[in-house]
């Protein structure tokens, strides 16, 4: 996305995914700076006009080159669409320029006129492009969830749904695409038992916060170390698991079915994961650990003072 003014141009390349906006690069370019003593040195108005046109040309070229660096990967565009915005004619000049890569020209969705420069203009451009972005997002969302449902219908095992299975798949590094409903009402809390120094996580609904049993462990009150919405936690941590994050709505038929039938959270996996077997092995491990504990308890040696008494 570009914004420009006649006297000072500001360029911001961004990725806008409805909920998250990331500024990828930002630079300024002065286009009308004139040395106060320039006229005294006899420089003509034609010379200043030529210098100004050269700066405009160089600026457009820099924007075009930066766009290629950011939005072309392996000779293919890595974005669904581009919006060019500005208060001057740079956006039109860029979109029609031979320097603008044809692969990106085909991705231009809209040219937007804004009243401001800098971040105010940037935010206004996003606001004025909401309808256009919504249409793109709607199509992209239907395609994504359609792919998710294909994995289920073909029984590939390369999918997960529900908070528990999705968290397990993330921990395994198996999630390729994490899909989350924008209004997911799940809270992630981190609790600590100060007697055992054990820390654990719970994922609860807002109405479960009043359930005191969640915050107790064997009669010990647990301390809340951290509390945030699960969707916020996903947004902050999905990159750590090598996954991509897709936030969806329930406005499409596919999105509504995903939210109602699959809990509003799931993922497309890199490989087949057998969650029932995984759960069985985890339960078996817990049983084995408990048996080991009981065995050690029954066969532990007498304390030293007991030995003294027996002597």
TORDOLUM-169181 format. One line per 3 residues: number of its first residue (from 1); their letters; for each residue x, y, z of N, C-alpha, C, O. Coordinates in steps of 0.05 Angstrom, whole numbers, plus 5000, padded with zeros to 4 digits. Atoms other than C-alpha are relative to their C-alpha. Last residue first. Example, Ala and Ser with C-alpha at 12.3 -4.5 7.8 and 13.67 -1.06 7.14 Angstrom:
BEGIN
2) sa) 4984/4976/4999/5273/4979/5143/4985/5022/5014/4995/5044/5018 ~ 5018/4976/5000/5246/4910/5156/5018/5024/5000/5039/5024/5013
# end
This chain:
BEGIN
311) xxx) 4975/5011/4988/5366/3947/6328/4998/4999/5030/5017/4991/5043 ~ 5000/5029/5005/5294/3956/6304/5025/4987/5011/5025/4963/5017 ~ 5019/5012/4981/5293/4025/6336/5000/4970/4998/5000/4955/5018
308) xxx) 4989/4999/4973/5355/4046/6299/4983/4987/5020/4992/4972/5038 ~ 4979/5020/4999/5328/4021/6233/5012/5000/5028/5019/4979/5039 ~ 5014/5025/4997/5264/4062/6245/5021/4978/5003/5018/4959/5019
305) xxx) 5008/5002/4972/5307/4124/6257/4985/4974/5005/4986/4963/5028 ~ 4978/5007/4983/5343/4113/6191/4991/4996/5029/5002/4979/5043 ~ 4983/4978/4992/5280/4111/6151/5021/4992/5020/5018/4972/5033
302) xxx) 5008/4986/4975/5256/4044/6128/5018/5024/5004/5041/5023/4997 ~ 4985/5009/4976/5271/4027/6055/4990/5015/5025/4980/5038/5022 ~ 4979/4981/4992/5217/4041/6001/5014/4990/5026/5000/4977/5042
299) xxx) 4974/5013/4996/5181/3979/5977/5023/5020/5008/5046/5013/5006 ~ 5002/5025/4985/5108/4000/5983/5027/4988/5007/5031/4976/5028 ~ 5010/4994/4973/5119/4073/5963/4999/4975/5017/5005/4976/5041
296) xxx) 4979/4988/4984/5164/4053/5905/4991/5006/5028/5006/5005/5047 ~ 4980/5020/4995/5112/4006/5878/5022/5011/5018/5030/4998/5037 ~ 5010/5018/4979/5057/4058/5886/5020/4979/5007/5023/4972/5031
293) xxx) 5000/4985/4974/5098/4110/5848/4990/4982/5023/5002/4982/5045 ~ 4973/4997/4991/5114/4061/5792/5001/5014/5028/5016/5006/5045 ~ 4991/5027/4991/5041/4042/5786/5028/5002/5011/5034/4990/5032
290) xxx) 5013/5005/4975/5022/4116/5781/5008/4974/5012/5013/4972/5037 ~ 4987/4983/4980/5074/4128/5727/4988/4996/5028/5002/4996/5048 ~ 4974/5012/4994/5049/4067/5689/5014/5017/5021/5027/5007/5039
287) xxx) 5004/5024/4983/4977/4092/5694/5027/4988/5008/5031/4981/5031 ~ 5009/4990/4973/4997/4162/5669/4996/4976/5019/5003/4978/5042 ~ 4976/4989/4987/5036/4130/5611/4993/5010/5028/5009/5006/5047
284) xxx) 4984/5023/4991/4975/4087/5594/5025/5010/5014/5034/4998/5034 ~ 5013/5012/4976/4932/4150/5592/5016/4977/5011/5019/4974/5035 ~ 4996/4981/4979/4982/4184/5545/4987/4989/5026/4998/4992/5048
281) xxx) 4973/5002/4990/4986/4122/5502/5005/5019/5023/5019/5013/5042 ~ 4997/5026/4986/4910/4119/5496/5028/4998/5012/5031/4990/5035 ~ 5013/4997/4974/4906/4194/5479/5003/4974/5016/5007/4975/5041
278) xxx) 4984/4982/4984/4956/4186/5423/4989/5003/5028/5004/5003/5048 ~ 4977/5015/4991/4919/4126/5397/5018/5016/5018/5029/5007/5037 ~ 5010/5020/4980/4854/4167/5395/5023/4983/5011/5025/4978/5035
275) xxx) 5005/4989/4974/4893/4226/5363/4989/4980/5020/4997/4980/5044 ~ 5021/5016/4989/4922/4188/5304/4995/5008/5029/5008/4999/5047 ~ 4998/5004/4971/4962/4242/5269/4976/4985/5011/4953/4993/5006
272) xxx) 5021/5013/4986/4973/4241/5194/5006/4997/5030/5028/4988/5037 ~ 4999/5030/5003/5022/4291/5167/4977/4989/5017/4965/5003/5034 ~ 4980/5007/5019/5029/4366/5155/5001/4970/4995/5009/4961/4973
269) xxx) 4975/5011/4990/4964/4381/5190/5019/4994/4977/5011/4990/4954 ~ 4992/5018/5021/4905/4427/5172/5029/4991/5007/5046/5008/5011 ~ 4977/4996/5017/4879/4458/5235/5003/4979/4979/4993/4957/4981
266) xxx) 4990/5024/5012/4824/4468/5285/5024/5006/4982/5035/5028/4983 ~ 4970/5002/5000/4786/4519/5325/5008/4973/4989/4997/4952/4996 ~ 4987/4975/5008/4714/4544/5320/5030/5000/5001/5042/5021/4999
263) xxx) 4991/4984/4977/4684/4487/5360/5015/5025/4993/5024/5039/5011 ~ 4973/5008/4993/4681/4437/5302/5012/5018/5022/5036/5018/5027 ~ 4995/5029/4999/4607/4434/5286/5027/4992/5010/5031/4970/5019
260) xxx) 5020/5015/4985/4583/4504/5301/5007/4971/5004/5002/4959/5025 ~ 5003/4989/4973/4645/4544/5282/4980/4983/5017/4985/4978/5040 ~ 4975/5005/4985/4664/4501/5222/4997/5009/5029/5006/4995/5047
257) xxx) 4998/5029/4994/4592/4499/5197/5024/4994/5016/5023/4977/5035 ~ 5020/5006/4979/4586/4575/5202/5001/4971/5008/4999/4964/5032 ~ 4991/4989/4975/4651/4584/5164/4981/4994/5023/4990/4987/5045
254) xxx) 4978/5016/4991/4629/4538/5108/5010/5009/5028/5016/4992/5045 ~ 5011/5025/4992/4562/4573/5101/5021/4982/5011/5017/4968/5031 ~ 5005/5019/5022/4597/4640/5100/4988/4974/5011/4989/4969/5035
251) xxx) 5019/4987/5019/4588/4693/5154/4994/4982/4976/4973/4984/4964 ~ 5021/5019/5003/4619/4652/5210/4979/5010/4980/4956/5001/4980 ~ 5026/4991/4989/4685/4689/5207/4980/4977/4997/4986/4956/4987
248) xxx) 5023/5002/5017/4756/4663/5198/4975/5012/5014/4975/5016/5038 ~ 5024/4992/4984/4824/4679/5226/4976/5001/4982/4976/5014/4961 ~ 5022/4990/5016/4880/4640/5191/4976/5006/5018/4966/4988/5031
245) xxx) 5025/4995/4986/4946/4630/5226/4980/5012/4981/4985/5031/4967 ~ 5012/4975/5009/5006/4598/5193/4973/5002/5013/4960/4982/5018 ~ 5026/5001/5013/5045/4545/5231/4993/5027/4989/5005/5048/4996
242) xxx) 4997/5004/5029/5118/4534/5248/4974/4999/4985/4973/4987/4964 ~ 5006/5028/5007/5103/4524/5322/5002/4995/4970/4995/4973/4961 ~ 4981/5017/4985/5137/4588/5346/4995/4971/4994/5013/4954/4999
239) xxx) 4975/5003/5015/5100/4625/5291/5020/4982/5014/5037/4970/5000 ~ 5003/5020/5022/5033/4610/5324/5026/4996/4984/5031/4974/4975 ~ 4982/5023/4998/5054/4645/5389/4999/4981/4976/5016/4962/4975
236) xxx) 4973/4994/4990/5026/4715/5394/5020/4977/4996/5044/4982/4996 ~ 4988/4978/5016/4965/4706/5350/5028/5006/5008/5045/5013/4992 ~ 4994/5010/5027/4949/4639/5382/5015/5021/4984/5035/5015/4971
233) xxx) 4977/5017/4996/4953/4670/5452/5009/4988/4973/5033/4986/4967 ~ 4977/4982/4996/4906/4725/5430/5025/4984/5003/5046/4991/4993 ~ 4995/4989/5026/4857/4673/5403/5024/5019/5001/5040/5021/4982
230) xxx) 4985/5020/5015/4862/4635/5469/5007/5011/4972/5029/5005/4962 ~ 5018/5015/5018/4840/4696/5508/5018/4981/4983/5041/4988/4977 ~ 5006/4985/5025/4888/4715/5563/4982/4983/4983/4978/4959/4988
227) xxx) 5027/5003/5009/4907/4696/5635/4996/5017/4975/5001/5041/4975 ~ 5004/4987/5027/4975/4685/5666/4971/4994/4991/4961/4972/4995 ~ 4976/4986/5009/5002/4667/5735/4995/5015/4974/5007/5036/4969
224) xxx) 5003/4994/5028/4936/4648/5769/5024/5017/4991/5027/5040/5000 ~ 4996/4972/5007/4955/4618/5836/4998/5003/4970/5009/4987/4954 ~ 4980/4994/5020/4926/4551/5855/5001/5029/4993/4981/5043/4993
221) xxx) 5009/4980/5019/4889/4538/5920/5023/5008/4981/5046/5013/4989 ~ 4982/4977/5001/4910/4473/5952/4990/5020/4979/4983/5012/4956 ~ 5004/4982/4978/4857/4423/5972/5018/5024/5001/5015/5041/5019
218) xxx) 4996/5015/4975/4883/4369/5926/4998/5018/5024/5014/5016/5043 ~ 4986/5026/5006/4887/4419/5868/5006/4987/5027/5024/4995/5041 ~ 4991/5015/4977/4841/4480/5868/5013/4974/4991/5006/4963/4970
215) xxx) 4977/4986/4988/4831/4535/5816/5009/4986/5025/5023/4998/5042 ~ 4979/4997/5020/4786/4494/5771/5026/5011/5012/5048/5005/5003 ~ 4985/5025/5001/4745/4473/5831/5023/5001/4980/5043/4987/4982
212) xxx) 4976/4999/4982/4726/4546/5843/5016/4975/4998/5040/4975/5004 ~ 4997/5027/4989/4680/4548/5782/5025/4998/5017/5047/4998/5006 ~ 5012/5000/4974/4665/4622/5772/5002/4973/5014/4994/4970/5037
209) xxx) 4982/4986/4981/4714/4626/5715/4989/5000/5028/5004/5004/5047 ~ 4987/5019/4982/4673/4573/5680/5019/5013/5020/5029/5000/5038 ~ 5018/5006/4978/4626/4626/5650/5012/4980/5020/5002/4976/5042
206) xxx) 5002/4977/4981/4683/4654/5608/4982/4993/5024/4988/5002/5046 ~ 5019/4981/5010/4696/4585/5576/4998/5023/5021/5003/5018/5045 ~ 5028/4999/4989/4758/4548/5598/4983/5021/4985/4994/5038/4972
203) xxx) 5015/4985/5020/4826/4526/5573/4971/4999/5007/4959/4977/5006 ~ 5028/5007/5004/4871/4505/5631/4988/5018/4978/4995/5041/4976 ~ 5017/4982/5015/4946/4505/5636/4972/4989/4999/4967/4964/4998
200) xxx) 5017/5013/5020/4993/4474/5687/4982/5021/4987/4978/5043/4997 ~ 5015/4981/5016/5050/4493/5733/4984/4985/4979/4994/4966/4967 ~ 5009/5009/5026/5078/4448/5788/4983/5022/4987/4967/5036/5000
197) xxx) 4987/4984/5020/5117/4480/5845/4992/4992/4971/5005/4999/4952 ~ 4985/5019/5017/5091/4423/5889/5017/5015/4979/5033/5002/4965 ~ 4990/5022/4984/5068/4466/5946/5017/4981/4984/5038/4972/4994
194) xxx) 4975/4992/4986/5063/4530/5906/5011/4979/5018/5034/4980/5027 ~ 5003/5012/4974/5014/4499/5856/5026/5006/5016/5047/4995/5009 ~ 4977/5011/4986/5015/4544/5795/4993/4991/5028/4979/5005/5043
191) xxx) 5003/5003/4971/4962/4561/5744/5025/4987/5012/5039/4972/4999 ~ 4976/5015/4990/4966/4587/5672/4999/5001/5031/4998/5022/5043 ~ 4989/4992/4975/4899/4608/5642/5023/4982/5008/5023/4958/5004
188) xxx) 4977/5017/4992/4876/4605/5570/5011/5012/5026/5019/5035/5027 ~ 4979/4986/4985/4806/4634/5558/5022/4980/5008/5016/4958/5017 ~ 4986/5019/4982/4759/4608/5504/5023/5016/5013/5037/5032/4999
185) xxx) 5002/4991/4972/4707/4651/5470/5012/4980/5019/4999/4969/5036 ~ 4996/5023/4982/4726/4643/5397/5001/5009/5029/5018/5025/5036 ~ 5013/4996/4974/4698/4704/5363/5002/4977/5019/4985/4972/5035
182) xxx) 4993/4973/4989/4747/4708/5304/4987/5005/5027/4997/5021/5042 ~ 5023/4982/5002/4741/4633/5292/5007/5026/5014/5018/5026/5036 ~ 5012/4991/4975/4810/4600/5288/4977/5019/4994/4980/5037/4977
179) xxx) 5025/4986/5007/4844/4559/5234/4985/5006/5026/4979/4988/5042 ~ 5017/4998/4976/4917/4539/5244/4976/5017/4993/4979/5040/4985 ~ 5017/4977/5000/4951/4518/5179/4981/4999/5024/4965/4981/5026
176) xxx) 4991/4983/5023/5011/4472/5178/4984/5026/4999/4995/5047/4996 ~ 5019/4982/5012/5000/4440/5246/5013/5017/4979/5032/5032/4983 ~ 5014/5012/5023/5044/4380/5261/4982/5019/4985/4973/5013/4963
173) xxx) 4990/4987/5024/5096/4414/5305/4986/4990/4975/4996/4993/4953 ~ 4986/5019/5017/5081/4363/5359/5013/5013/4975/5028/5000/4961 ~ 4977/5009/4985/5062/4417/5409/5017/4981/4984/5042/4980/4987
170) xxx) 4981/4978/5000/5016/4447/5356/5026/4992/5015/5048/4997/5005 ~ 4988/4999/5027/4982/4379/5346/5021/5023/4998/5041/5020/4985 ~ 4981/5023/5002/4971/4372/5421/5014/5001/4973/5038/4996/4971
167) xxx) 4977/4994/4984/4941/4442/5424/5021/4978/4999/5045/4983/4998 ~ 4984/4979/5014/4895/4427/5366/5025/5007/5016/5046/5011/5004 ~ 4985/5012/5021/4873/4362/5399/5017/5020/4984/5039/5014/4976
164) xxx) 4981/5019/4990/4854/4397/5463/5017/4988/4978/5042/4987/4980 ~ 4977/4987/4987/4821/4459/5433/5022/4980/5008/5045/4984/5003 ~ 5002/4999/4971/4776/4424/5385/5025/5010/5012/5047/5007/5001
161) xxx) 5020/4981/4992/4792/4403/5314/4997/4998/5030/5003/4978/5042 ~ 5007/5001/4971/4848/4367/5279/4979/5021/5005/4975/5040/4990 ~ 5016/4978/4990/4866/4350/5207/4996/4997/5030/4999/4975/5041
158) xxx) 4983/4976/5000/4914/4307/5167/4982/5024/5008/4983/5045/4994 ~ 4987/4998/4973/4880/4241/5185/5017/5025/5003/5029/5029/5023 ~ 4971/5001/5003/4868/4231/5110/5014/5000/5028/5037/4992/5030
155) xxx) 4989/5015/4977/4795/4213/5120/5030/4997/4998/5041/4975/5002 ~ 4983/5020/5010/4776/4237/5050/5014/4983/5022/5028/4964/5016 ~ 5016/5019/5017/4716/4274/5077/5017/4978/4989/5007/4956/4985
152) xxx) 5017/5016/4983/4759/4305/5133/4984/4979/4984/4983/4956/4991 ~ 4984/5018/4984/4815/4328/5088/4983/4982/5018/4989/4958/5022 ~ 4991/5021/5017/4764/4356/5040/5017/4980/5015/5015/4956/5010
149) xxx) 5021/5020/5001/4731/4394/5097/5008/4977/4981/5000/4954/4985 ~ 5001/5013/4974/4796/4431/5110/4979/4977/5000/4985/4955/5009 ~ 4976/5017/4999/4805/4448/5036/5000/4983/5026/5007/4960/5026
146) xxx) 5006/5022/5019/4734/4476/5035/5023/4980/4999/5018/4956/4998 ~ 5016/5019/4985/4752/4515/5098/4991/4977/4982/4988/4954/4991 ~ 4985/5012/4979/4809/4549/5060/4984/4979/5015/4993/4956/5019
143) xxx) 4981/5018/5012/4770/4562/4996/5016/4985/5022/5020/4961/5019 ~ 5014/5022/5010/4711/4592/5033/5019/4979/4988/5015/4955/4991 ~ 5010/5016/4978/4757/4636/5073/4985/4975/4990/4990/4954/5001
140) xxx) 4977/5015/4989/4795/4661/5012/4991/4982/5023/5001/4959/5026 ~ 4993/5021/5020/4729/4680/4978/5023/4983/5011/5022/4958/5009 ~ 5022/5019/5002/4704/4717/5040/5007/4977/4981/5003/4954/4988
137) xxx) 4998/5018/4977/4772/4750/5052/4978/4979/4999/4983/4956/5007 ~ 4977/5017/5004/4773/4778/4981/5002/4980/5023/5006/4956/5019 ~ 5006/5018/5022/4702/4805/4988/5023/4980/4996/5018/4956/4992
134) xxx) 5019/5020/4990/4718/4834/5057/4993/4980/4978/4991/4956/4984 ~ 4986/5020/4984/4780/4868/5031/4982/4978/5009/4989/4955/5011 ~ 4983/5015/5019/4740/4904/4977/5014/4978/5015/5016/4955/5005
131) xxx) 5018/5016/5016/4687/4925/5028/5015/4982/4981/5009/4959/4977 ~ 5012/5022/4985/4739/4947/5078/4983/4982/4983/4984/4958/4985 ~ 4997/5025/5015/4779/4988/5029/4987/4976/5013/4990/4954/5003
128) xxx) 5013/4997/5026/4759/5057/5054/5000/4975/4983/4985/4972/4964 ~ 5029/4996/4995/4777/5038/5125/4984/5001/4974/4963/4990/4972 ~ 5011/5026/4991/4844/5009/5104/4970/5002/5004/4955/4985/4997
125) xxx) 5000/5017/5024/4860/5073/5065/4988/4973/5007/4972/4961/4992 ~ 5024/4992/5016/4840/5115/5125/4998/4982/4976/4976/4975/4968 ~ 5023/5010/4987/4890/5077/5168/4974/5007/4985/4955/4991/4984
122) xxx) 4999/5030/5002/4946/5089/5118/4975/4988/5013/4962/4971/5001 ~ 5009/5008/5027/4927/5162/5112/4999/4970/4996/4981/4960/4983 ~ 5028/4993/5002/4932/5171/5187/4988/4993/4973/4966/4983/4970
119) xxx) 5016/5021/4989/4997/5131/5187/4970/5007/5000/4953/4989/4997 ~ 4991/5015/4977/5032/5179/5140/4980/4979/5010/4964/4969/4994 ~ 4976/5015/5005/4994/5225/5093/5007/4984/5025/4993/4986/5045
116) xxx) 4977/4995/4983/4923/5248/5096/5024/4985/4990/5022/4967/4973 ~ 4998/4971/4994/4861/5257/5053/5025/5007/5016/5032/5030/5019 ~ 5002/4993/4971/4861/5189/5020/5006/5029/5004/5018/5042/4987
113) xxx) 4992/4972/4994/4845/5168/4948/4997/5005/5030/4975/5000/5041 ~ 5016/4985/4980/4843/5092/4939/5012/5028/5004/5036/5031/5008 ~ 4985/4975/4995/4864/5051/4879/4983/5017/5018/4960/5023/5012
110) xxx) 5013/4974/4998/4834/4980/4882/5020/5023/5003/5041/5019/5015 ~ 5029/5001/4997/4846/4907/4873/4987/5027/4998/4964/5029/4988 ~ 5010/4974/4989/4917/4906/4846/4969/4999/5000/4957/4995/4979
107) xxx) 5011/5004/4973/4937/4832/4838/4989/5026/5011/4978/5026/5034 ~ 5025/5016/5001/4945/4835/4762/4988/4995/5027/4965/4987/5029 ~ 5022/4983/5012/4994/4892/4770/4974/4985/4999/4953/4996/5003
104) xxx) 5013/4985/4978/5035/4848/4817/4977/5018/4989/4958/5023/5003 ~ 5012/5020/4982/5053/4797/4764/4985/5013/5023/4966/5002/5033 ~ 5027/5008/5010/5062/4854/4715/4987/4979/5017/4962/4978/5019
101) xxx) 5000/5028/5010/5119/4881/4758/4972/4992/4991/4953/4995/5006 ~ 5016/5016/4982/5114/4957/4765/4997/4972/4989/4986/4969/4966 ~ 4982/5010/4979/5171/4989/4726/4986/4982/5020/4998/4967/5035
98) xxx) 4986/5024/5010/5128/4994/4664/5018/4988/5021/5026/4965/5019 ~ 4971/4998/5007/5086/5044/4704/5010/4973/4989/5002/4952/4999 ~ 4997/5000/5029/5010/5043/4702/5028/5000/4990/5034/5001/4966
95) xxx) 5016/5022/5012/4999/5021/4774/5003/4999/4970/5001/4977/4958 ~ 4988/5026/4995/5056/5066/4798/4985/4977/4986/4998/4960/4974 ~ 4975/5001/5015/5032/5129/4764/5013/4973/5004/5024/4962/4985
92) xxx) 5006/5004/5028/4962/5117/4789/5025/4997/4983/5026/4981/4964 ~ 5013/5026/5002/4986/5108/4860/4993/4993/4971/4997/4971/4962 ~ 4980/5021/5000/5034/5166/4854/4988/4973/4996/4999/4956/4981
89) xxx) 5005/5018/5022/4977/5214/4835/5021/4978/4998/5023/4964/4977 ~ 4990/4989/5025/4972/5248/4902/4996/4980/4978/4981/4960/4981 ~ 5014/4975/5005/4931/5233/4964/5009/5014/4975/4997/5033/4966
86) xxx) 4984/4976/4997/4952/5160/4967/4983/5025/4994/4961/5022/4983 ~ 5014/4977/4989/4930/5088/4964/5018/5024/5002/5042/5021/5005 ~ 4982/4977/5003/4948/5026/4924/4985/5024/5009/4963/5030/4999
83) xxx) 5015/4975/5001/4912/4963/4947/5020/5022/4999/5037/5024/5017 ~ 4986/4975/4992/4943/4895/4932/4981/5024/4997/4965/5025/4979 ~ 5006/4975/5013/4912/4826/4928/5016/5023/5011/5026/5021/5033
80) xxx) 5025/5004/5014/4919/4752/4946/4993/5025/4984/4982/5024/4962 ~ 5023/4986/4988/4992/4759/4966/4975/4995/4982/4978/4989/4958 ~ 5007/5013/4975/5053/4714/4955/4977/5014/5014/4972/5009/5038
77) xxx) 5011/4982/4979/5060/4732/4882/4993/4984/5025/4980/4963/5023 ~ 5029/4999/4999/5102/4679/4844/4991/5020/5022/5004/5023/5042 ~ 5011/4991/5026/5174/4679/4820/4970/5000/5000/4958/5001/4978
74) xxx) 4997/5022/5020/5196/4638/4881/4986/5006/4974/4973/4989/4962 ~ 4984/5021/4988/5168/4693/4927/5001/4977/4980/4980/4967/4971 ~ 4994/5021/5019/5143/4760/4901/5018/4979/5013/5039/4986/5023
71) xxx) 5024/5014/5008/5108/4807/4949/5004/4979/4978/4984/4968/4968 ~ 5018/5008/4979/5164/4837/4990/4978/4980/4991/4971/4962/5006 ~ 4985/5013/4979/5222/4842/4942/4982/4988/5021/4987/4967/5033
68) xxx) 4991/5026/5011/5176/4857/4883/5015/4984/5022/5010/4960/5025 ~ 5024/5017/5002/5141/4912/4922/5008/4972/4991/4997/4952/5000 ~ 5006/5010/4973/5208/4942/4941/4976/4981/5000/4976/4961/5015
65) xxx) 4979/5019/4993/5228/4947/4868/4995/4988/5028/4998/4964/5032 ~ 5005/5024/5016/5162/4981/4850/5020/4978/5007/5013/4955/5008 ~ 5024/5013/4990/5168/5030/4908/4995/4974/4985/4989/4953/4996
62) xxx) 4993/5012/4974/5240/5046/4890/4976/4985/5011/4979/4963/5022 ~ 4983/5024/5005/5221/5057/4816/5006/4986/5027/5006/4961/5028 ~ 5018/5021/5011/5164/5103/4836/5016/4975/4996/5006/4953/5001
59) xxx) 5018/5009/4979/5212/5143/4879/4982/4978/4991/4979/4958/5005 ~ 4984/5017/4983/5265/5147/4825/4983/4989/5023/4987/4966/5031 ~ 4995/5024/5015/5213/5175/4776/5016/4980/5017/5009/4956/5018
56) xxx) 5026/5014/5002/5188/5226/4826/5005/4973/4986/4995/4952/4995 ~ 5005/5011/4974/5260/5246/4841/4974/4984/5000/4972/4963/5013 ~ 4981/5022/4996/5275/5254/4767/4995/4987/5027/4996/4962/5030
53) xxx) 5010/5023/5015/5212/5295/4758/5018/4975/5003/5009/4953/5004 ~ 5023/5010/4986/5235/5342/4814/4988/4975/4986/4981/4956/4999 ~ 4991/5014/4977/5303/5350/4783/4977/4987/5016/4979/4965/5026
50) xxx) 4988/5025/5009/5272/5367/4716/5010/4983/5024/5006/4959/5025 ~ 5021/5018/5010/5226/5418/4747/5011/4973/4992/4999/4952/4997 ~ 5013/5010/4976/5284/5449/4786/4977/4980/4992/4973/4960/5005
47) xxx) 4982/5019/4987/5324/5454/4721/4987/4988/5025/4989/4964/5030 ~ 5001/5024/5016/5265/5486/4685/5018/4978/5013/5012/4955/5013 ~ 5024/5014/4992/5258/5537/4741/4998/4973/4985/4988/4953/4995
44) xxx) 5025/4992/5012/5330/5559/4728/4976/4983/5010/4980/4962/5022 ~ 5013/5023/5010/5391/5555/4772/4972/5007/4991/4957/5021/5005 ~ 5009/4998/5028/5426/5622/4776/4987/4975/4989/4985/4972/4965
41) xxx) 4980/5013/5016/5466/5610/4840/4992/4999/4970/5006/4987/4954 ~ 4977/4982/5001/5423/5662/4875/5022/4988/4983/5038/5003/4971 ~ 5005/4980/5021/5361/5621/4856/5024/5018/4998/5030/5029/4976
38) xxx) 4998/5012/5027/5389/5561/4894/4997/5021/4978/5011/5022/4958 ~ 4983/4983/5016/5402/5601/4957/5003/4990/4971/5021/4998/4956 ~ 5008/4971/4998/5343/5573/4996/5017/5018/4982/5007/5038/4972
35) xxx) 4980/4986/4984/5357/5501/4970/4994/5030/5000/4988/5042/4979 ~ 4985/4980/5015/5293/5472/4945/5019/5014/5018/5012/5025/5038 ~ 4982/4985/4984/5260/5408/4972/5017/5018/4981/5028/5009/4961
32) xxx) 5001/4972/5008/5201/5388/4929/5020/5017/5017/5016/5041/5020 ~ 5002/4996/5029/5204/5312/4926/5001/5029/4992/5004/5035/4968 ~ 5006/4972/5006/5227/5290/4995/5000/5005/4970/5019/4997/4956
29) xxx) 4986/4990/5023/5223/5214/5004/4991/5029/4995/4967/5034/4990 ~ 5008/4974/5008/5206/5177/5067/5015/5009/4975/5038/5000/4971 ~ 4979/4981/5006/5211/5103/5081/4987/5026/4991/4965/5027/4981
26) xxx) 5009/4973/5000/5172/5047/5114/5023/5018/4992/5045/5016/5002 ~ 4978/4981/5005/5177/4972/5108/4988/5028/4999/4965/5031/4990 ~ 4976/5015/5009/5137/4911/5129/5023/5019/4995/5046/5012/5001
23) xxx) 4985/4982/5017/5083/4944/5171/5026/4987/4993/5042/4981/5010 ~ 4972/5000/4995/5039/4888/5198/5014/5018/4980/5011/5015/4956 ~ 4987/4984/5020/4964/4893/5204/5030/5001/5008/5037/5008/5030
20) xxx) 4972/4994/4994/4925/4839/5239/5012/5016/4978/5010/5009/4954 ~ 4996/4996/4971/4850/4830/5244/5028/5010/5006/5032/5024/5026 ~ 5024/4992/4985/4828/4839/5172/5005/5006/5029/4999/5028/5038
17) xxx) 5016/5025/4999/4891/4805/5144/4976/5005/5018/4971/4989/5037 ~ 5024/4996/4984/4929/4867/5121/4982/4975/4999/4972/4968/4977 ~ 5017/5023/5004/5000/4858/5097/4977/5003/5019/4980/5005/5043
14) xxx) 5013/5013/4978/5035/4924/5091/4987/4974/4991/4981/4970/4968 ~ 5009/5026/5011/5083/4963/5048/4989/4984/5024/5003/4981/5044 ~ 5002/5022/4981/5087/5035/5072/4990/4975/4985/4969/4976/4972
11) xxx) 5007/5026/5012/5112/5092/5030/4999/4979/5022/5018/4976/5037 ~ 4997/5020/4979/5113/5165/5052/4990/4974/4987/4969/4973/4975 ~ 5013/5026/5005/5121/5221/5003/5008/4980/5021/5031/4978/5029
8) xxx) 4987/5021/4985/5135/5293/5020/4985/4974/4996/4961/4973/5000 ~ 4975/4990/4988/5120/5355/4980/5015/4979/5015/5040/4980/5017 ~ 4983/4987/5020/5069/5326/4930/5027/5009/5013/5048/5006/5000
5) xxx) 5006/4972/5001/5041/5277/4981/5019/5013/4980/5040/5002/4974 ~ 4981/4980/5009/5039/5201/4976/4990/5028/5002/4965/5033/5000 ~ 5013/4974/4997/5010/5138/5004/5020/5021/4993/5044/5018/4998
2) xx) 4984/4976/5002/5028/5068/4982/4983/5024/5006/4960/5025/4998 ~ 5017/4976/5000/5000/5000/5000/5018/5024/5000/5037/5026/5015
# end
